[in-house]
């Protein structure tokens, strides 16, 4: 199979950061999701690269949030008449201060640890229309997605004719408010000289992909032109932005995030009560449950339940974790502090 065409120039892409919704629009959005029984608080990113709060709230909670004064938050006691007010105030105050990865690093980190996405190409069969394909991929050391494509696939034929494409990846496909990344770039055939490195990177993520050595397969690298992110979709606050190829390539994936799955699985299976205690101590909210979602060097994200509502919160570490073992040390320290405070 012939190498793919040389990189074609891409049209200029502009940052499109929607303005914050008005309080009326926020009410409508939150009411819609209240009817769907969705209640969560998500803290995500904005174009100024500073953290913002993104919330799914019932209409009553949305209005109480809008009318809340900036008083010093107090610990919540279940059963208080002002519980809703205090919970929202505590969440807002806590999440604004919670340490998190810079947007470009989180974007690089999520892509580096993802394995599947939506590849969009310019269709040759249906001229003038975009075409989408779910594909497996792995990122190389520079953060460029590596694909193993067959000459029989429509998306391969599309790329042969026009190598401009995009890759859409979601951090959590079950949470529409979480991070969504779109990488725009040019698909270039991996040279014979670089094939073994690309094969190693791909098989590290897809160890059972024996078909990559079939004669009709080749490796393709998507060289980024611009990388966009969006989060907080359909919430009262919406964040989005983009990074140039240089900004994206200069960022480094967080090394701790790669251990998220085993760490979170262990905590949820064997130490759920400990996680709940840590969250209670960190936020001053007596949550009913706590389920760890993922971990990075600055903290972890957790889904908590409180009086029938669900919130997604960021819990920061006291300091940056240097390795996987250090994560355990930090969690033990946080648990000891929480138990000491409770005595």
C-alpha positions as CSV (number, residue, x, y, z in Angstrom):
1,X,0.0,0.0,0.0
2,X,1.3,3.4,-1.0
3,X,2.2,5.9,1.7
4,X,-0.4,8.4,2.5
5,X,-0.3,11.8,0.9
6,X,1.9,14.6,2.2
7,X,0.4,16.8,4.8
8,X,-2.2,19.2,3.3
9,X,-2.8,22.7,4.7
10,X,-5.6,22.9,7.2
11,X,-8.1,25.7,7.4
12,X,-7.7,28.1,10.3
13,X,-9.3,27.1,13.5
14,X,-10.5,29.6,16.0
15,X,-11.2,29.3,19.6
16,X,-14.9,29.1,20.3
17,X,-15.6,29.6,23.9
18,X,-19.3,30.1,24.5
19,X,-20.2,32.8,27.0
20,X,-21.5,31.7,30.3
21,X,-25.2,31.0,30.4
22,X,-27.5,33.5,31.9
23,X,-29.2,32.5,35.2
24,X,-32.4,31.8,33.3
25,X,-30.6,29.5,30.8
26,X,-28.9,27.8,33.7
27,X,-32.2,27.2,35.4
28,X,-33.7,25.6,32.2
29,X,-30.7,23.4,31.7
30,X,-30.7,22.2,35.3
31,X,-34.4,21.7,35.3
32,X,-34.1,19.5,32.2
33,X,-31.5,17.3,33.9
34,X,-33.5,17.3,37.1
35,X,-36.3,15.6,35.3
36,X,-33.7,13.0,34.1
37,X,-32.7,12.4,37.7
38,X,-29.2,13.7,37.1
39,X,-27.5,15.5,40.0
40,X,-23.8,16.0,40.0
41,X,-21.2,18.7,40.6
42,X,-18.3,18.7,38.2
43,X,-15.3,21.0,38.4
44,X,-13.6,21.3,35.1
45,X,-11.5,23.7,32.9
46,X,-12.0,27.0,31.2
47,X,-10.2,29.0,28.5
48,X,-8.3,31.1,31.1
49,X,-6.9,27.7,32.3
50,X,-8.3,28.4,35.8
51,X,-10.7,25.9,37.5
52,X,-14.4,26.5,37.5
53,X,-17.4,24.7,39.0
54,X,-19.8,22.8,36.8
55,X,-23.0,21.7,38.4
56,X,-26.0,19.6,37.7
57,X,-28.5,20.9,40.2
58,X,-32.2,20.7,40.8
59,X,-34.1,24.0,40.2
60,X,-34.4,24.6,43.9
61,X,-30.7,24.1,44.4
62,X,-29.9,26.1,41.4
63,X,-31.9,29.1,42.7
64,X,-30.4,28.7,46.2
65,X,-27.0,28.8,44.7
66,X,-27.7,31.9,42.7
67,X,-29.0,33.7,45.9
68,X,-26.2,32.5,48.1
69,X,-24.1,35.2,49.8
70,X,-20.4,34.8,50.2
71,X,-20.4,33.8,53.8
72,X,-17.6,31.6,55.3
73,X,-18.6,28.0,54.8
74,X,-19.4,25.9,57.9
75,X,-19.5,22.2,58.4
76,X,-22.8,20.6,57.3
77,X,-24.9,18.7,59.8
78,X,-27.4,16.3,58.3
79,X,-31.0,17.3,59.0
80,X,-30.3,21.1,59.2
81,X,-32.9,23.2,57.4
82,X,-30.1,25.0,55.7
83,X,-28.4,21.8,54.5
84,X,-28.8,22.5,50.8
85,X,-27.4,26.0,51.1
86,X,-24.5,24.8,53.1
87,X,-23.6,21.9,50.9
88,X,-23.5,24.0,47.8
89,X,-21.5,26.7,49.5
90,X,-19.0,24.2,50.9
91,X,-18.7,22.5,47.5
92,X,-18.1,25.8,45.7
93,X,-15.5,27.0,48.2
94,X,-13.7,23.6,48.3
95,X,-13.6,23.0,44.5
96,X,-12.3,26.5,43.7
97,X,-9.2,25.8,45.8
98,X,-8.7,22.2,44.8
99,X,-5.4,21.6,43.0
100,X,-5.7,20.0,39.6
101,X,-3.6,19.4,36.5
102,X,-3.2,22.4,34.1
103,X,-5.7,21.9,31.1
104,X,-3.0,21.2,28.6
105,X,-1.4,18.6,30.8
106,X,-4.7,16.9,31.6
107,X,-5.5,16.8,27.9
108,X,-2.2,15.2,27.1
109,X,-2.6,12.8,30.0
110,X,-6.1,11.7,29.0
111,X,-5.0,11.1,25.4
112,X,-1.9,9.2,26.5
113,X,-4.1,6.8,28.6
114,X,-7.0,6.4,26.2
115,X,-7.2,3.5,23.7
116,X,-10.3,4.2,21.5
117,X,-11.8,7.3,19.8
118,X,-13.9,8.5,16.9
119,X,-11.8,9.2,13.8
120,X,-13.4,11.7,11.4
121,X,-12.3,11.7,7.8
122,X,-13.4,13.4,4.6
123,X,-15.5,10.8,2.8
124,X,-14.7,9.8,-0.7
125,X,-17.7,7.6,-1.2
126,X,-20.1,10.4,-0.1
127,X,-18.3,13.3,-1.5
128,X,-18.5,16.5,0.6
129,X,-19.7,14.7,3.8
130,X,-17.6,13.8,6.9
131,X,-17.3,10.2,7.8
132,X,-16.8,8.7,11.3
133,X,-15.2,5.5,12.5
134,X,-14.5,4.1,15.9
135,X,-10.8,3.1,16.0
136,X,-8.3,1.9,18.4
137,X,-5.1,4.0,18.9
138,X,-2.1,4.5,21.1
139,X,-0.1,7.7,21.5
140,X,3.6,7.8,20.8
141,X,6.2,9.7,23.0
142,X,5.2,13.0,21.4
143,X,1.5,12.5,22.1
144,X,0.6,11.8,18.4
145,X,-2.1,9.0,18.0
146,X,-0.9,5.9,16.2
147,X,-3.5,3.8,14.3
148,X,-3.2,0.4,12.7
149,X,-5.3,0.8,9.5
150,X,-6.4,-1.7,6.9
151,X,-6.4,-1.0,3.1
152,X,-9.9,-2.4,3.1
153,X,-11.3,0.2,5.5
154,X,-13.2,3.2,4.2
155,X,-11.4,5.6,6.5
156,X,-8.0,4.4,5.1
157,X,-9.3,5.2,1.6
158,X,-10.5,8.5,2.8
159,X,-7.0,9.3,4.2
160,X,-5.3,8.3,1.0
161,X,-7.3,10.9,-0.9
162,X,-7.2,13.6,1.8
163,X,-5.1,13.1,5.0
164,X,-6.8,15.8,7.0
165,X,-8.7,14.3,9.9
166,X,-9.7,14.6,13.6
167,X,-9.9,12.3,16.5
168,X,-12.5,12.7,19.3
169,X,-11.8,11.1,22.7
170,X,-13.8,11.3,25.9
171,X,-12.4,11.0,29.4
172,X,-15.6,9.3,30.6
173,X,-18.1,8.2,28.0
174,X,-20.8,7.8,30.7
175,X,-20.5,11.4,31.9
176,X,-21.5,14.0,29.4
177,X,-20.1,16.8,31.6
178,X,-16.6,15.4,31.7
179,X,-13.6,16.2,29.4
180,X,-14.0,15.8,25.7
181,X,-10.9,16.2,23.4
182,X,-10.7,16.7,19.7
183,X,-7.3,16.5,18.0
184,X,-7.1,17.9,14.5
185,X,-4.2,16.8,12.4
186,X,-2.7,15.2,9.3
187,X,-2.5,11.4,8.9
188,X,1.0,10.3,7.8
189,X,2.1,6.7,7.1
190,X,4.7,5.6,9.6
191,X,8.0,5.0,7.8
192,X,9.7,1.6,7.8
193,X,12.4,3.1,10.0
194,X,9.9,4.0,12.7
195,X,7.5,1.1,12.2
196,X,8.9,-1.1,15.1
197,X,8.6,1.8,17.6
198,X,5.1,2.5,16.5
199,X,4.3,-1.3,16.7
200,X,5.7,-1.5,20.2
201,X,3.7,1.6,21.4
202,X,0.5,0.2,19.8
203,X,0.8,-3.3,21.2
204,X,1.5,-1.9,24.6
205,X,-2.1,-0.6,24.6
206,X,-3.6,-3.4,22.5
207,X,-1.6,-6.6,23.3
208,X,-4.0,-8.9,21.5
209,X,-4.0,-7.0,18.2
210,X,-2.2,-9.7,16.3
211,X,-3.7,-8.5,13.0
212,X,-1.3,-5.5,12.9
213,X,1.2,-7.8,11.1
214,X,-1.2,-8.8,8.4
215,X,-0.2,-7.7,4.9
216,X,-3.1,-5.2,4.4
217,X,-2.3,-3.3,7.6
218,X,0.0,-0.4,8.1
219,X,0.6,2.1,11.0
220,X,-0.5,5.7,10.6
221,X,0.4,8.6,12.8
222,X,-1.8,11.6,13.2
223,X,0.4,14.7,13.5
224,X,-1.5,17.3,15.6
225,X,-2.2,20.7,14.2
226,X,-4.5,21.9,17.0
227,X,-6.0,20.2,20.1
228,X,-9.3,21.4,21.5
229,X,-11.1,20.5,24.7
230,X,-14.6,21.1,26.1
231,X,-16.2,20.3,29.4
232,X,-19.2,21.1,31.5
233,X,-21.6,20.6,28.5
234,X,-25.2,21.5,29.3
235,X,-24.3,22.9,32.7
236,X,-24.6,26.4,34.1
237,X,-20.9,26.9,33.3
238,X,-19.2,25.8,30.2
239,X,-15.4,25.6,29.6
240,X,-13.5,25.1,26.4
241,X,-10.2,26.1,24.7
242,X,-7.5,24.9,22.4
243,X,-3.7,24.3,22.3
244,X,-1.3,24.6,19.4
245,X,0.8,21.7,18.3
246,X,3.8,23.2,20.1
247,X,1.9,23.7,23.4
248,X,0.5,20.2,23.3
249,X,3.8,18.5,22.4
250,X,5.6,20.4,25.1
251,X,3.3,19.2,27.8
252,X,4.0,15.9,29.6
253,X,1.4,13.3,30.6
254,X,1.0,12.9,34.3
255,X,2.8,9.7,35.3
256,X,0.5,8.9,38.3
257,X,-2.7,8.9,36.2
258,X,-1.5,5.7,34.4
259,X,-2.1,3.9,37.8
260,X,-5.6,5.2,38.2
261,X,-7.4,2.0,37.5
262,X,-5.6,-0.3,39.9
263,X,-5.5,2.4,42.7
264,X,-9.2,3.3,42.4
265,X,-10.2,-0.3,42.1
266,X,-8.3,-1.2,45.3
267,X,-9.7,1.8,47.2
268,X,-13.3,1.1,46.1
269,X,-13.1,-2.6,46.8
270,X,-11.2,-2.6,50.1
271,X,-11.2,0.9,51.5
272,X,-14.5,2.6,50.5
273,X,-15.2,3.7,54.1
274,X,-11.7,5.2,54.3
275,X,-12.3,7.2,51.1
276,X,-15.6,8.4,52.5
277,X,-13.8,9.6,55.7
278,X,-11.1,11.4,53.7
279,X,-13.8,13.2,51.6
280,X,-15.8,14.1,54.7
281,X,-12.6,15.6,56.3
282,X,-11.5,17.4,53.2
283,X,-14.9,19.0,52.3
284,X,-16.7,19.1,55.8
285,X,-19.7,17.4,54.2
286,X,-20.9,14.1,55.8
287,X,-21.3,12.3,52.5
288,X,-23.1,8.9,52.5
289,X,-20.8,7.3,50.0
290,X,-17.6,7.9,48.1
291,X,-16.4,6.1,44.9
292,X,-13.0,7.0,43.6
293,X,-12.9,7.7,39.9
294,X,-9.3,8.5,38.9
295,X,-6.0,9.6,40.4
296,X,-3.2,11.9,39.3
297,X,-0.2,13.4,41.0
298,X,-2.2,16.3,42.6
299,X,-5.2,14.5,43.9
300,X,-8.2,12.3,42.9
301,X,-11.7,12.7,41.6
302,X,-14.5,11.0,43.5
303,X,-18.2,10.5,43.0
304,X,-20.1,11.0,46.3
305,X,-23.6,10.5,47.4
306,X,-25.3,12.9,49.9
307,X,-29.0,12.7,50.9
308,X,-30.1,11.2,47.6
309,X,-28.0,13.5,45.4
310,X,-24.8,12.7,43.5
311,X,-21.8,15.0,43.2
312,X,-18.4,14.7,41.4
313,X,-15.7,16.3,43.5
314,X,-12.0,16.9,43.3
315,X,-10.0,16.0,46.4
316,X,-6.5,17.4,46.4
317,X,-3.4,15.7,48.0
318,X,-1.5,17.7,50.6
319,X,1.4,17.8,48.1
320,X,2.3,16.4,44.7
321,X,2.8,12.6,44.6
322,X,6.1,11.6,43.1
323,X,5.3,7.9,42.3
324,X,2.7,5.2,42.8
325,X,4.1,4.3,46.3
326,X,3.9,7.9,47.3
327,X,0.2,8.0,46.5
328,X,-0.3,5.3,49.2
329,X,1.7,7.4,51.6
330,X,-0.4,10.5,50.9
331,X,-3.7,8.6,51.2
332,X,-2.6,7.1,54.6
333,X,-1.6,10.6,55.8
334,X,-5.0,12.0,54.7
335,X,-6.8,9.1,56.5
336,X,-4.9,9.6,59.7
337,X,-5.6,13.3,59.6
338,X,-9.3,12.5,59.1
339,X,-9.4,10.0,62.0
340,X,-7.5,12.4,64.2
341,X,-9.9,15.2,63.5
342,X,-12.9,12.9,64.3
343,X,-11.5,12.0,67.7
